[in-house]
């Protein structure tokens, strides 16, 4: 039954039936969560033997360096080699950090504000009218970083091949535009992999601002849950090829590989940027947790071994994503109420409902006991101009709870659409 073809009388009848379903669900007092892309307990149990990998004090020495002591601002050499192997860049281009790449991203923008980046004519705080490009739908925590520093957030539409590069190339002609957020593989939330042409155009950008920052958040670079691993280019080498070595800052972490609250992260950049930034960082810290860096290197070993571990994660994640898509295909597609992406990796399913229905669907889900990411969160300032995008995060709940949550979501989506139709 396609809701777009209902007569007014049929819409009222369907509304009454759906409202009864909704009230019956509310009476159950459910408490289900599809809000954030958290690994499940099953995934955490899979890797919890990392906690005992450093059993002998003698194991704490790597490359002649005692990880328990002061020093090594850029991280242990073995940690820098590990991330270089995963990203395909050079170890000397890698800064190994603590549990969150978001911390490193925030610090990069903060350094731009207080001191300027390497090619800045002055600290950003001494300029006015600064702007930052935000491909949307995108990652809400990215947007909040630059919003917190007073940047004007400029929306760039997403396409099936990544951000609209015609728009990006036009917007960077403005010297007030200081950077762009990107998630190049299995983008949050659409699950898009940037095409080779999109990557090339990013690498070849000619921004008017000499200190423009291409923030390349490679959060899901090895996070396939269906099909073979999809290689991605070394963005540092690509940018260098076009004379833009200092433009790009790449980030990654083990947050969804090992333990999100106790992982390691990295920033990769040109060696010139590394020298500039570490001179500033050396004032604020001696180093991040090198014991944890060593623990991860001993456990994960290298890229090949890590990809084998990711296949075990995929065995847990894959069925959850297939369940989400199957339920949407069964309950929503025939009613003509939404479209969605079917990603092969990452952590989210992006659902685009009838314009004007996203916030209402979210409110109804909350009433029925299902927590979801706020409607509009994937857009700058939390404002979705169409009020149509919702992000489903299937990873945390067990399959049985996920099936319940998706059933509630579909009823709420139907009810929101019928309210609008009636």
N, C-alpha and C positions, 0 to 999 in steps of 0.2 A: 504494500500500500504506500504509494508515493504521496507524502503529505502535501506536496505542491499541487496535486491534482484533486484534493479533497473539496467537496462542496461545503458551504457553511454548516449545513446540518451534519454532514459526516465529521467535520472538524470538531463540532461540539460533542458528538458521541465519543469520538476518540479521546478527546480531552477528559471527559468524565471517567472513562476506563483507565486512562493513564494516571489521573489524579488518585484514583483508588489504589492503584499499584504503589504509587509514591507514599501514600499514607500508611499502607501495610508495611513498607520498608522502614519508614520512620519508627513504627511501633516496635521494631526489632532492637532498637538501641545499638546499632552497629558502631564500631570504632575502627575504621580502616584508613590506610594512609597511602596515597600515591603522589605525594607532594614533591620530594626531592630525589635526585638520582643517587640514593644511598645503596651500596652493596648490601645484599641480604646476609643474614646470619650464616647461611650455608656457604656463601662466598668467603666470609671472614674465617669460618672454621677451616676452610680449604687451605688457607695460608698461615694459620696461627702457629705453625711450627717454626716460623721465622723468629719467634720470641726466644727460642732456645738455640739458635744457630751459633751464638757466641758463648759457648760453654766453658772455654778455657781462656784464661787471661793472655796466654801466648797468641791466641787468635786475634787479639786487638792490635797487632802490629801489621801494617801493610806498607809496602815500599819503604821499609825502614822507619815509618812514622807510627807513633803510638796514638791511636785514635782517641784514647782517653784524655789526652793532654791538650794544652792550648795550641793554637797555630792553624795553618792551612786555611786562610780566609776563603779561598775559592772552592774549598772542599777537598776531600781526599782524592789523590790522582786516580785511584781505582774507580771512584764514583764518577769522576769526570770522563774517564774512558768508557764507563758503562753507558752513560747518557749519550755520548758521542756515537757509540755503536748503535743505539736505538734510533737516534735522529739522523744519522748519516753525516754528521759534521766532524770537526776536529776537536780533540780533547781540550786544547788550549782555548777553544771558543766557548767552553762550558763552565758555568758557575753552578756548583752543586749546593743546594739549600736545604731547608727544613721540610716540614710536612706539607706545606701548601704553596703551590705555584702562585696562588692569588696574592699571597704576601709579597712575593717578588714583583708581581705586576703592580701592586699598589705602591711599592717602594720605588719602582721606576718612574711612575707618574709624580710621586712626591719629590723625587730628586729633580725632575724637570721643573717643578714649581719652585723649589728652594735654591737650586744651583744652576738649573738648565741642563740639558743633555749635552753631549760632546760638541755638537755643532750649533748650539744655541747662541745667538748674539747676546742674550741676557736671560736671567731666570724667568720662567713663565709667569711667576707671580707679579713681575713688573710690567706685564703686558695686559691689555684689556680686550674683551670681546673674543676670547679664545673658544675654539670649537673642536669637537671630536666626532669622528664618523662612527656610526653604530649600525651595522647591518642588522636588519630585523625582519622576521623574528630572530632574536639572539639571546645572549646569556645575561640575565638580569644583574648578576654580581659585577660583570664588566661595567655595565652602564652606571651602576651606583658608585664605582670608584671615581670616574671622571665627573659625575654629577656632584660628588662630595667636594671636589676641588673647584667647582664653579664653572666648568666648561659648559658651553651650549651643546647639547647632544643633537646631532644631525642624523636623521634616519636615512639609511641606504636600503632600498628594497633587496630582498634575497630572491635569487632565481634558482633554477634547477642546476646551475653550474657554479653557484656561489654568489657573492654580492654583485649587484649590477655595476659592472666595471665602467660602463659609459658614464654613470653617475659619479663613481669614485674619481675617475680621471678628470671630470669637470670640476668637482668640488675641491680637489687638492690644488687647484689653481689659486685658491684663496690662501694667502700666507697666514691667516688666523687659524686655519685647520692644522692642528698639531699632531694628529694621529688617527688611527683606526683600529678597532677591535676586530679580530678574525678568529674563527675556529675552523681550520681548513679541512678537517676530515671528520665526518659524522657530526656536522655542526649541531650545536645546541640551539633550538630543539628539533630542527627539520631533518637532521641526519644526512645532510648534503655533503658530498665529497667535491671539493673544488676541482674543476676541470684543469687540464694541463694549460689551456689557454688563459684561464683566470689566474693561475699561478704565475704564468709568464707576464701577464699584464701588471700584476702586483709588483713583480721584481723589477719591471721596467718603468715604474711610476716616475713622474717628474714633478714632485710637489713644489709649490712655491716656497714653503717653509723649509729652511735648510736643516731644521731639527725635527722634521716629520718622523713619527715613530710608527712603523708597521708592527703592531703587536700580534704575533702569530702564536695563538694559544693552541698548541697541538695536544689537547687534553685526551683525545680519543684515537691517537695515531695507531695503536695496536689493538684496538677494542672491537674486533670482529666478533659477532656472535652467530653469524651464518656465512658459510662459504669460506674461501681461502683468504689469507692475509693479502691486503691490497697495499702495495708499496706506495710511498709518497716521496716527492723530490726533496732534496736538501735546500730549503729556502735560503739559507745563508749563501750557499754557492751560487744559486740563481740570482740573488741580488748583487753579488759581487760581479757576476758576468755582465751586468748592466751598469756597473759603476755605482751601485747603491749598497755597498757593504755595510755602511754605518746606519742604514735606514731601518734594518729589521732587528727585532728582539723576539726570539722564539722561547716558548715556555712549555714545560711538560712536568709530569709527576707520576708517582706510583700510587696515587690515591685510590684508584679503582683496580689496581693490580695486587697490592698487598693490603695494608690497613690504612684507611683514609685518615684516621686520627694520628697515625704514627708512621707516615711514609716519608719519602724524600722527594725533592723537586729540583728543577734546574731552570736556569736561564741561559740561552745560547745567543751569542752576538759576535760581532767582529772583535778581533784582538785589540783594536784601538778603543772600541767602546768598553771592552773589558778593563783595560788599563785605567780609563777615565772613571768608570763606575766603582771599581774596587778601591780607588784612592778615596772616594767618598764613603764607601761602605766600611772601610777600615776604621773609621771614627766611631761607628755605631756598634760594631761587633767584632769579636775575635774570630769566630767561625760558627756555623750552624753545627748541629749534633753529628759529629763525625762517627761516633759509635753506631748510631743508627744508619748512617751512610754505609759503613762497613758491613753491618748486619744485612743490608739489602743487597750489596754486591755479592756477598757469600751465598746468599739465598737465591738470587735471580740469575747470577753468573754472567749472562750475556743476552743479546737480543734473541738468538735462536732458542735458548732455554726458556726465556720469558714468553716467547710465542707459544711454546708447548704448554706453559701454565695457562695462557689465555684461552687455549682450547678447552681446558677444564672449566674456566669461567663461562665459556660459551655454552657448554653443556647445561649449565644452570640458567643462563640468561635467555638462550634461544627459545625454549618452550614458553617463557613468559611473554616475549614479544609476539610469538605466533598466536598465543591466546588472545592478546589485545586485538591484533588485526583480525583474527577469526570472528571475535565478538562484534567488532565494528562492521565487518562484511555481512554478518548475519542480521544484526539488529538495526543498523543505521543506514547502510548502503541502499537497501530496497526502499527506504522511506525518503531518500534524497535529501538528507539533513546535514551532511558534512562531507568533507574530503580529508584525506590524511596521507602522510608519507609512510612507506613501508621500508624502513632503514635496515641495513644488514649489519650495523654496528652502532656503537655509541650507547646512550642510556635513555633516550626519550622517543616518544611518538608525538608528533605535532598534529593536532586535530583542528581543522578550520570549519567551524559551524556556521549556521545562518547568521549574517550580519545582525548585530544587536542581541545575540543570544548567549554570548560567552559568559558574561558576568552573571546573568540569571542562572545559567547551568551550574556555575561554580557555587552560587548561593544555595541552590537546591541540593547539590551534593553535600555541602556543609551541614544543612539541615538534616540530611539523611544519614550522616555519620561517616562521610568519606572526605578526607582532607586532600586537597589538590593545590598545586601552585596557583597563586592568584591569577585570575584572568587579567590579561594585559601585561603580565610580568615580562614577557619576551620582547617588549617594546620600550624605547626610552621613556623615562618618567612614568612607566607603568601604564601608558595610555595607548591602547590599541585603537587606531582610528576607525576600524570596522567593528570593534567589539566582537571579534569572531575567533580568536586564537586561544586554544587551551593546550596545555602541555601535560601529557600522561607520562608518569615515571613508573614503569612496571617492576623495577629491580628489587625493591625492599620486601614487599609482602610475599609470603608463600603462595604457591599456585592457587590453592583453594580460596585464600582471602582475596587474591587478585581477581579471580573469577567473580566473586561476590561484588568487589568494588566496581568492576567493569559493568556488571548488570545494573548496579545503582546508577553509574554514570550514564548509561544508555537511557534509562527511564527518565533521569533528570534532563537530559538533552532533549528527549521527546517532549517532555512537559513544557520546557522553556519555549520550544518551537510552537507547540500548540497554543500556549498562552498568547504568543504573538499573532498566530493565525486567527484565533477566536476573537 
